[in-house]
């Protein structure tokens, strides 16, 4: 029996989403379950990459909510690539900060850089 690894994707900039798209498409869906915050999920869906929608902490009480999933320690890897400070939208910074703090608290692998994410995804192929 193959155990699926759960990867959380919360990628702020469209340019980062585009640069990671090809690698995300190549991931074995039997080995990796992609969960993504709303805008990342919509982007992936547009390009036919299967992912499960999870709502940001600030979108409470919508479910499934990241607050609950982070508390339950369901993620094997968290990829949280924030927008630059000048591009931060409502709640974006506080949600990202809470995601990163939860990763540290639960000792979950956390990646916050697009180039490191590319290297990591390549290592999974």
Secondary structure, DSSP 8 states (H G I E B T S, - for coil): ----EEEEEEE--HHHHHHHHHHHHHS-TTTEEEEE-HHHHHHHHHTT---EE-B-GGGTTSSSBHHHHHHTT--SEEEEE---GGG--TTHHHHHHHHHHHHHHHT-EEE--HHHHHHHHHHH-
